[in-house]
Amino acid sequence: MRGTVLSFSIQANQGFISGDDGKRYNFVGSDWNLSNTPTQGVKVDFDVDGNRATSIYEDPSAAVSNQTIKSRTTTGILALLLGGLGVHFFYLGAWGWGLVSILLSWTYIPLIAGLIMGARYLSITDKEFENKIKKMQGPFGTIEL
């Protein structure tokens, strides 16, 4: 069956999935077969055992919709032109790094980093760019030059 993760509590090690059949299923962390932590909105494929979801995997047909596709060119141009204010970070969803860039903008460090990152984004392949932005998920994701 397919569905969408509604919530997951790390402390309780359990969560809920809304199935495409309109029912809710609970699950525990040991049923999660993905390398990342369950997050709200992730599309999954799972088996059902009563009201429990088991053998949970990412839905391969929804892999593209789980991530917003960002343009490598747009990101590169934003980094080159507005990198001193961290606009490219906000565009990629790493708003934490965007705020850090704004706070440090008077030092010109974000400007220099933006120029380097912009040139790098424009010179790499789309596949390399996808790999980089996957690591930059969340407000303070890993930044790679």
C-alpha positions in Angstrom: 0.0 0.0 0.0 1.1 3.6 -0.5 0.7 6.5 1.8 2.2 9.6 3.4 3.9 10.0 6.7 1.8 12.2 9.0 4.2 12.4 12.0 7.0 10.6 13.8 8.3 11.0 17.4 11.9 10.2 17.9 11.4 10.0 21.7 8.5 7.5 21.4 10.1 5.8 18.3 6.7 5.7 16.7 4.7 7.5 14.1 1.6 7.5 11.8 1.0 7.1 8.1 -2.0 8.1 6.2 -2.7 5.4 3.7 -4.1 6.0 0.3 -7.2 4.0 1.4 -8.1 6.8 3.8 -7.0 4.9 7.0 -4.3 5.8 9.4 -1.6 3.3 10.3 0.9 3.4 13.2 4.5 2.3 12.9 7.6 2.0 14.9 11.1 3.0 13.9 12.3 -0.6 13.3 9.7 -0.9 10.5 11.4 2.1 8.7 13.7 0.9 6.0 15.2 4.2 4.8 18.5 5.8 5.8 16.8 9.1 6.8 14.5 9.8 9.7 10.8 9.7 9.0 9.5 13.2 8.3 6.1 14.6 7.6 5.0 14.5 4.0 7.3 11.7 2.8 5.5 9.4 0.3 6.0 5.7 1.3 5.2 2.2 0.2 4.4 -0.2 3.1 2.7 -3.5 4.1 -0.3 -3.6 6.4 -0.7 -5.8 9.5 -4.1 -4.8 11.0 -3.7 -1.1 11.9 0.1 -1.2 11.7 2.4 -0.3 8.9 5.3 -2.6 8.4 8.2 -2.9 5.9 8.2 0.8 5.1 10.1 2.0 2.0 10.2 5.2 0.0 7.6 5.2 -2.7 9.6 5.0 -5.9 6.9 6.6 -8.0 6.9 9.6 -5.7 10.6 10.1 -5.3 10.6 13.2 -7.5 7.6 14.8 -5.7 9.3 14.3 -2.2 11.8 17.0 -3.2 11.3 20.3 -4.8 13.4 20.4 -7.9 15.6 23.4 -7.7 17.4 24.9 -10.7 21.2 24.7 -10.7 21.4 27.8 -12.8 19.0 29.9 -10.7 20.9 28.8 -7.5 24.2 29.8 -9.1 23.0 33.2 -10.3 21.4 34.0 -6.9 24.7 33.0 -5.2 26.7 35.2 -7.5 24.5 38.3 -7.3 22.9 38.0 -3.8 25.2 35.6 -2.0 26.3 38.2 0.5 22.7 38.1 1.9 22.4 34.3 1.6 19.5 34.4 -0.9 20.6 31.2 -2.5 20.3 29.4 0.9 16.7 30.6 1.3 16.0 29.4 -2.3 17.4 25.9 -1.4 15.4 25.8 1.9 18.5 26.1 4.1 17.0 29.2 5.9 19.3 28.8 8.9 22.4 29.4 6.7 20.5 32.2 5.1 20.1 33.9 8.5 23.7 33.3 9.3 24.7 35.0 6.0 22.5 38.0 6.8 24.0 38.3 10.3 27.6 38.1 9.0 27.0 40.1 5.8 29.0 43.1 7.2 32.1 40.9 7.3 32.0 40.1 3.5 32.5 36.4 4.3 29.1 35.5 2.9 29.8 37.5 -0.2 33.1 35.7 -0.9 31.5 32.3 -0.1 28.5 33.2 -2.4 30.8 34.0 -5.3 32.7 30.7 -4.8 29.5 28.7 -4.5 27.8 30.5 -7.4 30.8 29.7 -9.7 30.8 26.1 -8.4 27.0 25.6 -9.0 27.3 26.9 -12.5 30.3 24.6 -13.3 29.0 21.2 -12.0 26.6 18.8 -13.6 22.9 18.6 -12.7 23.5 15.2 -11.0 26.3 16.6 -8.8 24.1 19.6 -7.9 21.2 17.2 -6.9 23.6 15.3 -4.6 24.8 18.5 -3.0 21.3 19.9 -2.3 20.2 16.5 -0.9 22.8 17.0 1.8 21.6 20.6 2.4 18.1 19.6 3.6 16.8 21.5 6.6 17.8 24.8 8.0 21.4 23.9 8.8 22.2 21.1 6.2 25.7 20.2 5.2 27.2 22.8 2.8 29.7 21.6 0.2 31.7 23.8 -2.0 
